[in-house]
């Protein structure tokens, strides 16, 4: 089965200078030094000699006009402020572009794969970006199940399902008193007689802050604190809708939140923005905070569902999906994600069973 991967590429140079530096290896090297404190070790892990590694750093320093590494005592090295900013910039680029590149790669796979003989049509998956969704796509690829993936916000995904533009739509709804208003956003597109919900996971949403929580934040009421910089999720996303619900519930005027209108597309991009020091606090799932080494302040839990038609549930060519989701291997993979629970992963339910439609 055809598989395509796309990734961003860094080039650093001067407009009137020599050939630019292909900086992807440099960034991997700097990241390794940040993690391990040794350029020699970071170079070995990349297959570079000590001399080559330092040569790469020195050329970049000449182009940038500042040092990237400082030799410590013994054989250790540490990043300068510029070196750290480059590493975090690369993390932000990756986090911002990953959903777009994954979607484009999936479209290319489907387009180029049309010339190949396929035993089954691709599953068209539209979903709010999430770590368990990515894990499912990896599992299906291992089973040679073709998938056309499109990352979009939850409302767009459910609307696409209702319009026949996808087979599986991922969306999330909070547990507790915000469940009703959030569920109503999607129920306008879902038909109780025709659609079913497949439970993917329960996950925890909360605030991302710097390691150790140096600003001593405790919850949403702190977001309007003068001088505090917030980074939000985009309009239309499930997390943005949930954020607005919680702010209204606590009587917080969003106009008093600095950075409220600054948005990042994914949980990981929000975490990278906070981790790089460009914001003091953001909001998203716990997994993203964990992967970027951030302190996490839990706010609530939510259920992530896949909406699907009853007809698609009965299709034999989609059976790898329905057998993968409740499998012990996949449940273990989901449960290993920080802040995720997989006890009901793969369970199929009617809309009436998932939500109280009489309330």
C-alpha positions in Angstrom: 0.0 0.0 0.0 1.3 3.4 -1.0 2.5 5.6 1.9 3.6 9.2 1.6 5.2 11.4 4.3 5.7 15.2 4.0 7.8 17.3 6.3 8.9 20.9 6.5 12.4 21.8 5.4 14.7 24.6 6.9 17.2 26.5 4.8 19.3 29.3 6.4 21.2 31.8 4.2 21.8 35.3 3.2 20.2 37.0 0.2 23.5 37.8 -1.4 25.6 35.2 0.2 26.8 31.6 -0.5 24.6 28.6 -0.9 22.2 28.4 2.1 22.6 25.9 4.9 20.3 22.9 4.8 19.4 23.3 8.5 17.3 20.2 9.3 20.4 18.3 10.5 21.5 21.3 12.5 18.1 21.5 14.3 18.2 17.8 15.1 21.7 18.3 16.5 20.7 21.3 18.6 17.7 19.4 19.9 19.9 16.6 20.9 22.2 18.9 22.8 19.2 20.5 24.6 18.1 17.0 25.7 21.5 15.4 26.5 23.9 18.3 27.1 26.5 16.9 24.8 27.3 17.7 21.2 29.4 14.6 20.9 26.5 12.3 21.9 24.0 14.3 19.8 26.3 14.0 16.8 26.8 10.2 17.3 23.0 9.7 17.3 22.8 11.5 14.0 25.8 9.6 12.5 28.0 12.8 12.6 31.6 13.0 13.7 32.5 15.4 16.5 34.4 17.6 14.0 31.5 17.5 11.5 29.0 18.4 14.2 30.9 21.4 15.4 31.6 22.5 11.7 27.8 22.5 11.1 27.3 24.7 14.2 30.1 27.1 13.4 28.8 27.7 9.9 25.3 28.4 11.2 26.8 30.8 13.8 28.6 32.6 11.0 25.3 33.0 9.0 23.3 34.1 12.1 26.0 36.3 13.6 25.6 34.8 17.1 26.7 31.7 19.0 24.3 28.7 19.2 26.3 26.6 21.6 28.5 27.3 24.6 31.1 24.7 25.8 30.6 23.8 29.4 33.1 22.3 31.8 34.4 18.9 30.7 32.8 17.8 27.5 29.3 19.2 28.0 27.7 21.9 25.9 24.6 24.0 26.3 22.4 26.0 24.0 22.5 29.8 24.0 19.3 31.8 24.0 19.4 31.8 20.2 20.0 28.1 20.0 17.0 27.5 22.3 14.8 29.8 20.2 15.7 27.9 17.0 14.8 24.5 18.6 11.5 25.9 19.9 10.8 27.5 16.5 11.3 24.1 14.8 8.9 22.6 17.3 6.3 25.2 16.6 6.6 24.8 12.9 6.2 21.0 13.2 3.2 21.3 15.5 1.5 23.9 13.3 2.0 22.1 10.0 1.7 18.4 11.0 -2.1 18.2 10.5 -2.0 20.1 7.2 0.9 17.9 5.9 -0.8 14.7 7.1 -4.0 15.7 5.3 -2.0 16.6 2.1 0.0 13.3 2.2 -3.3 11.4 2.6 -4.8 13.1 -0.4 -1.7 12.4 -2.5 -1.8 8.7 -1.4 -5.4 8.5 -2.5 -4.7 10.3 -5.8 -1.6 8.3 -6.8 -3.1 5.1 -5.4 -6.0 5.2 -7.9 -3.7 3.7 -10.5 -3.0 0.8 -8.2 -5.3 -2.2 -7.8 -7.0 -1.9 -4.4 -8.8 -4.7 -2.6 -11.0 -2.1 -0.9 -11.9 1.6 -1.2 -10.2 4.0 1.2 -12.0 5.0 4.4 -12.7 8.8 4.3 -11.9 10.0 7.8 -12.5 13.6 8.8 -11.6 14.4 12.4 -10.7 17.0 14.9 -6.9 16.6 15.4 -6.1 14.2 18.3 -3.4 11.8 19.4 -5.7 8.8 19.4 -6.9 9.6 15.9 -3.2 9.5 14.7 -2.7 6.2 16.6 -5.7 4.7 14.8 -4.4 5.7 11.4 -1.1 4.1 12.2 -2.8 0.9 13.2 -4.9 0.8 10.1 -1.8 1.5 7.9 -0.2 -1.6 9.6 -3.3 -3.6 8.5 -3.0 -2.2 5.0 -6.3 -0.5 5.3 -6.4 2.6 3.0 -7.5 5.8 4.7 -8.0 9.3 3.3 -7.5 11.6 6.3 -8.6 15.2 6.6 -8.0 17.1 9.8 -10.7 19.7 10.4 -12.6 21.0 13.4 -15.3 18.9 14.9 -18.2 20.7 13.5 -16.9 20.6 10.0 -16.2 16.9 10.3 -19.7 16.1 11.5 -21.2 18.3 8.7 -19.1 16.5 6.1 -20.5 13.1 7.3 -24.1 14.4 7.1 -23.4 15.6 3.5 -21.9 12.3 2.5 -18.4 13.7 2.1 -16.8 11.3 4.6 -17.4 7.9 6.2 -16.1 8.6 9.7 -16.3 12.0 11.6 -14.4 12.6 14.8 -15.7 15.1 17.4 -15.5 15.6 21.1 -18.1 16.5 23.8 -17.4 17.5 27.5 -18.7 15.4 30.4 -20.7 17.2 33.0 -22.9 20.3 32.8 -21.4 21.6 29.5 -22.3 18.3 27.7 -25.8 19.5 26.6 -24.9 22.8 24.9 -21.8 21.2 23.2 -23.7 18.1 22.0 -26.4 20.3 20.4 -23.8 21.7 18.0 -23.4 18.3 16.4 -26.9 17.0 16.8 -28.1 19.4 14.1 -26.1 17.2 11.6 -26.7 13.8 13.2 -29.8 11.7 12.6 -30.7 9.3 15.5 -32.2 6.7 13.1 -29.2 6.7 10.6 -26.1 7.6 12.6 -24.2 5.7 15.3 -21.4 6.8 17.6 -18.2 4.8 18.2 -16.4 5.7 21.4 -12.8 6.5 20.9 -11.6 7.8 24.3 -12.1 9.9 27.3 -9.5 12.6 27.5 -8.6 15.5 29.9 -8.6 19.1 28.9 -6.9 21.8 30.9 -4.4 24.7 31.0 -0.8 24.5 29.8 1.7 26.5 31.8 5.5 26.6 32.1 7.2 23.8 34.1 6.8 24.3 37.8 3.9 26.7 37.3 6.1 29.8 38.2 3.1 32.2 37.8 1.1 30.1 40.3 -1.9 29.8 38.1 -4.9 27.8 39.4 -7.6 28.0 36.8 -9.6 30.0 34.3 -10.1 32.9 36.7 -6.4 33.7 36.3 -6.6 34.3 32.5 -7.7 37.9 33.0 -4.7 38.6 35.2 -2.9 41.8 33.8 0.1 41.0 31.8 -0.7 37.3 31.4 -0.4 36.1 27.8 -2.9 33.5 26.6 -3.0 31.4 23.4 -6.3 30.1 22.2 -7.8 27.6 19.8 -9.4 28.7 16.5 -13.0 29.8 16.1 -15.2 26.8 15.3 -13.0 24.2 17.1 -14.5 22.1 19.8 -12.0 23.3 22.4 -12.7 27.0 21.5 -16.4 26.4 22.0 -15.7 24.7 25.3 -13.4 27.5 26.4 -16.2 30.1 25.7 -18.7 28.0 27.6 -16.4 27.8 30.7 -15.6 31.5 30.6 -19.3 32.5 30.4 -20.0 30.1 33.3 -17.5 31.8 35.5 -18.5 35.3 34.4 -15.1 36.0 32.8 -15.1 38.7 30.1 -13.0 37.4 27.3 -12.1 40.9 26.2 -10.0 41.1 29.4 -7.9 38.1 28.3 -4.7 39.2 26.6 -4.1 36.9 23.6 -7.6 35.6 23.4 -7.7 36.2 19.7 -4.3 34.6 19.1 -4.9 31.1 18.0 -3.1 27.9 17.1 -4.7 25.1 15.1 -3.8 22.0 17.3 -3.2 21.1 20.9 0.4 20.4 20.1 0.9 23.8 18.5 -0.6 25.5 21.6 1.8 23.5 23.8 4.8 24.4 21.6 3.8 28.1 21.8 3.7 28.0 25.6 6.9 25.9 25.9 8.8 28.3 23.7 7.9 31.2 26.1 5.7 33.1 23.5 2.7 32.7 25.8 2.2 32.1 29.5 -0.8 29.8 29.3 -2.8 27.9 26.7 -5.6 25.3 26.7 -5.7 21.7 25.3 -5.4 18.0 26.1 -3.0 16.7 28.7 -1.0 14.6 26.2 0.3 17.7 24.4 1.4 19.3 27.7 3.2 16.1 28.6 5.0 15.9 25.3 6.3 19.4 25.7 7.3 19.1 29.3 4.7 21.6 30.6 2.8 21.8 33.8 -0.9 20.9 33.4 -3.9 22.2 35.3 -6.9 19.9 34.6 -10.3 21.5 34.0 -12.6 18.8 32.8 -12.9 15.5 30.9 -14.5 14.9 27.5 -15.5 12.0 25.3 -14.2 11.7 21.8 -16.5 9.9 19.4 -16.5 8.8 15.8 -19.9 9.4 14.1 -20.7 6.9 11.3 -23.7 5.8 9.4 -25.3 2.4 10.2 -24.7 1.4 6.6 -20.9 2.0 6.9 -20.9 -0.1 10.1 -22.2 -3.0 8.1 -19.7 -2.7 5.2 -17.3 -5.6 5.0 -14.5 -3.5 3.4 -14.5 -1.3 6.6 -14.3 -4.2 9.0 -10.6 -3.6 9.8 -11.7 -0.3 11.4 -14.4 -1.9 13.6 -12.1 -4.7 14.7 -9.1 -2.5 15.4 -10.9 0.0 17.6 -11.9 -2.4 20.4 -8.8 -4.6 20.1 -6.6 -4.9 23.2 -3.6 -3.7 21.3 -5.3 -0.4 20.3 -6.9 0.1 23.7 -3.5 -0.2 25.3 -2.0 2.3 22.8 -4.7 4.8 23.6 -4.5 4.2 27.4 -0.7 4.9 27.2 -1.4 8.5 26.0 -1.2 10.8 29.0 -4.6 12.0 30.0 -6.5 9.4 27.9 -8.8 6.6 29.1 -9.7 3.7 26.9 -12.1 1.5 28.9 -14.8 2.0 26.3 -12.8 2.4 23.2 -14.5 0.8 20.2 -18.0 0.6 21.8 -20.8 1.4 19.4 -23.9 3.2 20.7 -27.0 5.0 19.5 -27.1 8.8 19.8 -29.9 8.4 22.3 -27.7 6.3 24.5 -24.8 8.8 24.4 -26.8 11.9 25.2 -29.9 12.8 27.0 -32.0 14.3 24.2 -35.0 15.0 26.6 -33.1 17.6 28.6 
